[in-house]
Amino acid sequence: MSSSVPSPETDKSRKYDRQIRLWGDHGQSLLENSQICLVNANALGTEILKGLVLPGIGSFTIIDHNLVTDEDIGCNFFLEPSSLGQSRAKHCTKFLQELNPDVNGESIDDNIDTIIANNPEFFKNFSVVVSCGLNEKSLIKLSNLLWELNIPFMSCQSVGFLGSARIQMKEHCVIETHPDNKHQDLRLEEAFQTLEEHVSNIKLGPKVPWLIILYKNLEVYRKKHDRKIPNTYKEKSELRDIIRSSMTADEENFEEAIRSVNSSFGGGKVNSEVQKILNDSCCINLNKNSSPFWIMARGLKDFIEKDGKGYLPLPGTIPDMTADTSLYINLQNIYRAKAIQDADAVFRRVQQLLKELNKSSDWISEKDVRLFCREAAYISVTRGSKISDEYEKGSKTSMISDELENPDSLISHYVVLRAMERFQTEHGYIPGEVNVETDPARIKSLATRLVNDWGISSQLNDDLFHEICRYGGAEIHSISSFLGGCCAHEIIKLVTRQYKPFDNTIIYDGIKSQSETFKF
């Protein structure tokens, strides 16, 4: 008897099983269709790609005109002694592809400035572009180009024990933000009709789901308090006492109801972040260029104002409970049916909007709308700023000034790294690479000029300038590996449009094992 051969889909599902549990099949599909461009295959760059190749991006392209040096071999795990003097892009591509044969890799032995000048359209098909260790002049050029093309861009540095990463993106909309503390939307304060009818026919007992126990006892409390919901500790304690008084024995489902008093109210209300999205001009003033996110947001807004009577669509999920299986499943089905009803109402509105915009009715699927409705309480929109504006015009100078007064802040590391990029542009080499004795004074002079241009008079610590020159641009693999993993995580967030990426700069100090985010 011949054994059956698993289909490729089954093999892939098994291969990526653990990560699919994080971002689902739809997230994995987006990842597998992504194309990532890396500029400069240093240790940090290859560690970033490692963290993307292993989970299965579609393809990557490395742009790097440098040849492999002894220093590269010492800190880059994707090079070997035989690579010495050869193309760094080609050899890193070869070894990275060995990690995952499902991922395509390409190398280009060319200078980034040449590609920007002669073939700017080259970048338009990439999902994300990442650069590592670019000098200031090249970084500004690449930033301006990718901003015009609306391609997300991440600029990274790893020098000695210091590291940084900066995300540039015009707008990033996330439906599945996966909040750490997701609030249960049980709609007990404004129960829908089918829930009311279902609960009214059930008598309390040891096998009844705690949600029903809580609802019935909440009604007892509300009759005594003019239909108000308990908010304060004292009021919630009174509700707990009412639940206890309805117990006939030590019953676990009643105890669950008592424990759930703090977390079961307030669901379905529009929080300030979601309200800001619904009031956004992109939501109110749709046009032919509007993305599916904004069209669904408008459908959601119309639903809340009309069908939902001020409430979000019901997500339709309930927590696990100690209860009779049939009673629990019946309750679950009631919530699920209401969620489908709400999502259908939003979908009808979305279909009408697509018709008004002269777009195909299947451009946004019913499945897309149901996911949007399920996650509606936590949707997020992040609007970014251009890196070149940060470099050419200066930004957040008051924040930098305040942070420089804080001895525990890592903002001084940001200033030093910015000065290093300026040094590299003006002198043609990295500080400490040629003259360790005179370079600290030179880079300090550049840093002082930078902060003065920002209108800041704070004094900078000499130790940091001596430290950056002591590194001489060298990478420490453990630092690059840690930072590379962090950057890969953020790129996956950008590609899958799940979880919120940091906004928009992270600085890492490996000596203190301390990281800090800033927004520029």
Buried (B, 14 or more C-beta within 10 A) or exposed (E): EEEEEEEEEEEBBEBBEEBBEBBBEBBBEBBBEBBBBBBBBBBBBBBBBBBBBBBBBBBBBBBBBBBBBEBBBEBBBBBEEEBBEEBBBBBBBBBBBEBBEBBBBBBBBBBBBEBBEEEBEBBEEBBBBBBBBBBBBBBBBBBBBBBEBEBBBBBBBBBBBBBBBBBBBBEBBBBBBBEEEEBBBBBBBBBBEBBEEBBEEBEBBBBBBBBBBBBBBBBEBBEEEEEEBBEEEEBBEBBBEBBEEBBEEEBEBBBBBBEBBEEBBBBBBBEEEBEEBBEBEBBEEBEEEBEBBBBBBBBBBBBBEEBBEEBBBBBBBBEEBBBBEEBBEEBBEBBBBBBBBBBBBBBBBBBEBBEEBEBEEEEBEBEBBBBBBBBBBBBBBBEBBBBBBBBEEBBBEEEBBBBBEEEEBBBBBBBBBBBBBBBBBEBEBBBBBEEEEEBBEBBBEBBBEBBEEBEBEBEBBEEBBBBBBBBBBBBBBEBBBBBBEBBBBBBBBBBBBBBBBBBBBBBBBBEEEEBBEBEB
